[in-house]
Amino acid sequence: MHDPDDDLPEASPAALDTPDARDAARWEACEEGVELLHEGEIDEAIAAFEEVALQDPQNPYAFHFLGAAHFEREAWDKALAGYLRALQLAPQYLGARVGAGQTLRMMGQPERAIRMGKQALALRRDDPDALFLLGLCYYQLGERKPAYGFLQRFLATSPEVEVRLEVEGLLNIIRGEVFPGDDDSDGDYGDPDDDN
């Protein structure tokens, strides 16, 4: 029977006895799949993560990234299963908790997603991904005040420009400055003096 520890570079069995060494080896085992995922090679990434999970069923990273790959495919049930398995193996895994929350949100279960988001904030008070998740969930539920608060806190974390612009747009909607579905069909960009 093949021992997956044999595949680790220059690692003596004693060196793998520490939790940090096992964690590093498990992370390293997922690197190829992560690279494939970043390159948009989703099917290949799924196959790579499934292989890692088969070789080491205790690897929370394999299941987390398997969830992420299925999320990209919009295979919500499989994504959620991956994230939840990662959380069974590593209950403090913040990324898996937020991933599960975003998946629940996409599945139309914002209340369950909010529980995941709040649990994530209990792990890290100002985690940007958890704040974003909670803001989106409350917005989805039409609860403007908490949505506004969480999205404002998210903006304070200095997110990437694209996400910042998206959140600023949601905040404008919440404030009533813009209405969902508004467009600029007359091409005047909101200029009341333009008679186009």
Kinemage of the C-alpha trace (Angstrom):
@kinemage 1
@onewidth
@group {chain A} dominant
@subgroup {mainchain}
@vectorlist {calphas} color= white
{ca met a 1} P 0.000 0.000 0.000
{ca his a 2} L 1.264 3.447 -0.930
{ca asp a 3} L 2.025 5.779 1.978
{ca pro a 4} L 1.322 9.425 0.965
{ca asp a 5} L 4.054 10.576 3.346
{ca asp a 6} L 6.562 8.892 1.004
{ca asp a 7} L 5.821 11.579 -1.591
{ca leu a 8} L 6.943 14.442 0.618
{ca pro a 9} L 10.274 15.996 -0.350
{ca glu a 10} L 13.154 15.124 1.963
{ca ala a 11} L 10.958 14.690 5.008
{ca ser a 12} L 12.025 12.189 7.596
{ca pro a 13} L 9.245 10.372 9.468
{ca ala a 14} L 10.252 12.110 12.697
{ca ala a 15} L 9.986 15.520 11.024
{ca leu a 16} L 6.339 14.817 10.153
{ca asp a 17} L 5.444 14.090 13.765
{ca thr a 18} L 4.851 17.737 14.578
{ca pro a 19} L 1.471 19.327 13.840
{ca asp a 20} L 3.153 22.177 11.965
{ca ala a 21} L 5.024 19.779 9.686
{ca arg a 22} L 1.886 17.753 8.928
{ca asp a 23} L -0.034 20.971 8.232
{ca ala a 24} L 2.693 22.222 5.893
{ca ala a 25} L 2.765 18.891 4.059
{ca arg a 26} L -1.014 18.942 3.653
{ca trp a 27} L -0.895 22.481 2.288
{ca glu a 28} L 1.912 21.552 -0.090
{ca ala a 29} L -0.082 18.569 -1.360
{ca cys a 30} L -2.765 21.010 -2.566
{ca glu a 31} L -0.486 23.480 -4.333
{ca glu a 32} L -0.867 21.961 -7.808
{ca gly a 33} L -4.659 22.019 -7.535
{ca val a 34} L -4.618 25.593 -6.251
{ca glu a 35} L -2.516 26.618 -9.232
{ca leu a 36} L -4.967 24.922 -11.595
{ca leu a 37} L -7.875 26.641 -9.862
{ca his a 38} L -6.219 30.051 -10.253
{ca glu a 39} L -5.614 29.317 -13.934
{ca gly a 40} L -9.299 28.539 -14.426
{ca glu a 41} L -8.686 24.837 -15.044
{ca ile a 42} L -11.578 23.877 -12.768
{ca asp a 43} L -12.088 20.239 -13.833
{ca glu a 44} L -8.369 19.526 -13.519
{ca ala a 45} L -8.307 21.238 -10.115
{ca ile a 46} L -11.235 19.121 -8.921
{ca ala a 47} L -9.416 15.972 -10.022
{ca ala a 48} L -6.244 17.096 -8.233
{ca phe a 49} L -8.071 17.869 -4.975
{ca glu a 50} L -10.012 14.590 -5.138
{ca glu a 51} L -6.709 12.734 -5.511
{ca val a 52} L -5.204 14.567 -2.517
{ca ala a 53} L -8.332 13.841 -0.452
{ca leu a 54} L -8.157 10.174 -1.456
{ca gln a 55} L -4.509 9.940 -0.397
{ca asp a 56} L -5.088 11.880 2.845
{ca pro a 57} L -8.745 11.949 3.937
{ca gln a 58} L -7.716 14.080 6.932
{ca asn a 59} L -6.468 16.972 4.748
{ca pro a 60} L -8.806 19.940 5.408
{ca tyr a 61} L -7.160 21.997 2.641
{ca ala a 62} L -8.069 19.417 0.012
{ca phe a 63} L -11.723 19.565 1.019
{ca his a 64} L -11.745 23.361 1.318
{ca phe a 65} L -10.329 23.814 -2.172
{ca leu a 66} L -12.552 21.058 -3.525
{ca gly a 67} L -15.443 23.155 -2.188
{ca ala a 68} L -13.991 26.258 -3.834
{ca ala a 69} L -13.644 24.488 -7.186
{ca his a 70} L -17.219 23.232 -7.058
{ca phe a 71} L -18.325 26.754 -6.090
{ca glu a 72} L -16.751 28.020 -9.314
{ca arg a 73} L -18.812 25.422 -11.185
{ca glu a 74} L -21.926 26.545 -9.266
{ca ala a 75} L -22.311 22.985 -7.997
{ca trp a 76} L -23.607 24.286 -4.674
{ca asp a 77} L -24.294 20.937 -2.975
{ca lys a 78} L -20.811 19.639 -3.755
{ca ala a 79} L -19.228 22.945 -2.738
{ca leu a 80} L -21.036 22.912 0.586
{ca ala a 81} L -20.070 19.277 1.188
{ca gly a 82} L -16.393 20.123 0.642
{ca tyr a 83} L -16.451 23.123 2.943
{ca leu a 84} L -18.337 21.245 5.668
{ca arg a 85} L -15.910 18.311 5.509
{ca ala a 86} L -13.023 20.772 5.890
{ca leu a 87} L -14.781 22.226 8.954
{ca gln a 88} L -15.239 18.756 10.437
{ca leu a 89} L -11.497 18.249 10.155
{ca ala a 90} L -10.519 21.784 11.227
{ca pro a 91} L -13.347 23.649 13.018
{ca gln a 92} L -11.279 26.842 13.223
{ca tyr a 93} L -10.712 26.949 9.436
{ca leu a 94} L -11.911 30.468 8.708
{ca gly a 95} L -11.769 30.195 4.907
{ca ala a 96} L -13.878 27.034 4.898
{ca arg a 97} L -16.425 28.670 7.209
{ca val a 98} L -16.782 31.724 4.960
{ca gly a 99} L -16.853 29.503 1.862
{ca ala a 100} L -19.681 27.470 3.385
{ca gly a 101} L -21.480 30.713 4.212
{ca gln a 102} L -21.180 32.073 0.677
{ca thr a 103} L -22.397 28.733 -0.675
{ca leu a 104} L -25.422 28.769 1.627
{ca arg a 105} L -26.144 32.332 0.489
{ca met a 106} L -26.041 31.234 -3.148
{ca met a 107} L -28.347 28.332 -2.283
{ca gly a 108} L -30.933 30.838 -1.021
{ca gln a 109} L -30.282 30.131 2.652
{ca pro a 110} L -29.099 33.499 3.966
{ca glu a 111} L -30.146 32.762 7.565
{ca arg a 112} L -27.810 29.756 7.719
{ca ala a 113} L -25.132 31.772 5.940
{ca ile a 114} L -25.440 34.491 8.597
{ca arg a 115} L -24.752 31.908 11.302
{ca met a 116} L -21.589 30.882 9.436
{ca gly a 117} L -20.560 34.528 9.049
{ca lys a 118} L -21.060 35.268 12.736
{ca gln a 119} L -19.066 32.172 13.675
{ca ala a 120} L -16.289 33.407 11.364
{ca leu a 121} L -16.291 36.809 13.072
{ca ala a 122} L -16.014 35.028 16.415
{ca leu a 123} L -12.760 33.549 15.092
{ca arg a 124} L -11.480 36.856 13.671
{ca arg a 125} L -13.391 39.992 14.608
{ca asp a 126} L -12.801 42.034 11.456
{ca asp a 127} L -12.318 39.345 8.853
{ca pro a 128} L -13.071 41.067 5.520
{ca asp a 129} L -14.600 37.990 3.897
{ca ala a 130} L -16.943 37.385 6.848
{ca leu a 131} L -17.990 41.051 6.902
{ca phe a 132} L -18.700 40.948 3.163
{ca leu a 133} L -20.676 37.708 3.560
{ca leu a 134} L -22.795 39.159 6.362
{ca gly a 135} L -23.416 42.397 4.497
{ca leu a 136} L -24.591 40.512 1.410
{ca cys a 137} L -26.799 38.160 3.435
{ca tyr a 138} L -28.553 40.953 5.291
{ca tyr a 139} L -28.965 42.828 2.008
{ca gln a 140} L -30.464 39.672 0.469
{ca leu a 141} L -32.937 39.530 3.365
{ca gly a 142} L -33.824 43.220 2.926
{ca glu a 143} L -32.431 44.111 6.342
{ca arg a 144} L -30.828 47.393 5.407
{ca lys a 145} L -29.405 48.529 8.751
{ca pro a 146} L -27.234 45.467 9.484
{ca ala a 147} L -26.343 45.181 5.783
{ca tyr a 148} L -25.150 48.780 5.808
{ca gly a 149} L -23.133 48.285 8.995
{ca phe a 150} L -21.347 45.149 7.835
{ca leu a 151} L -20.637 46.572 4.372
{ca gln a 152} L -19.235 49.775 5.912
{ca arg a 153} L -16.987 47.694 8.166
{ca phe a 154} L -15.937 45.704 5.095
{ca leu a 155} L -14.941 48.897 3.253
{ca ala a 156} L -12.759 49.859 6.227
{ca thr a 157} L -10.606 46.779 5.461
{ca ser a 158} L -9.419 48.339 2.159
{ca pro a 159} L -10.748 45.718 -0.298
{ca glu a 160} L -9.700 45.474 -3.937
{ca val a 161} L -11.045 48.203 -6.209
{ca glu a 162} L -13.586 46.051 -8.058
{ca val a 163} L -15.162 44.754 -4.854
{ca arg a 164} L -15.021 48.197 -3.237
{ca leu a 165} L -16.960 49.681 -6.160
{ca glu a 166} L -19.545 46.896 -5.960
{ca val a 167} L -20.020 47.481 -2.224
{ca glu a 168} L -20.223 51.243 -2.676
{ca gly a 169} L -22.992 50.628 -5.216
{ca leu a 170} L -24.883 48.474 -2.714
{ca leu a 171} L -24.472 51.158 -0.061
{ca asn a 172} L -25.886 53.733 -2.486
{ca ile a 173} L -28.897 51.492 -3.020
{ca ile a 174} L -29.350 51.039 0.729
{ca arg a 175} L -29.187 54.812 1.233
{ca gly a 176} L -31.786 55.242 -1.503
{ca glu a 177} L -29.441 57.165 -3.782
{ca val a 178} L -29.769 54.581 -6.547
{ca phe a 179} L -32.531 52.090 -7.171
{ca pro a 180} L -31.894 48.488 -8.243
{ca gly a 181} L -32.476 48.111 -11.951
{ca asp a 182} L -31.942 51.792 -12.712
{ca asp a 183} L -30.217 52.288 -16.000
{ca asp a 184} L -29.122 55.204 -18.052
{ca ser a 185} L -31.251 54.491 -21.094
{ca asp a 186} L -31.323 58.155 -22.137
{ca gly a 187} L -27.524 58.400 -21.959
{ca asp a 188} L -27.416 61.550 -19.836
{ca tyr a 189} L -25.735 59.877 -16.832
{ca gly a 190} L -28.365 61.303 -14.517
{ca asp a 191} L -28.004 64.905 -15.707
{ca pro a 192} L -31.470 66.473 -15.280
{ca asp a 193} L -30.549 69.370 -17.585
{ca asp a 194} L -29.686 67.088 -20.492
{ca asp a 195} L -32.747 66.704 -22.759
{ca asn a 196} L -31.444 63.646 -24.692
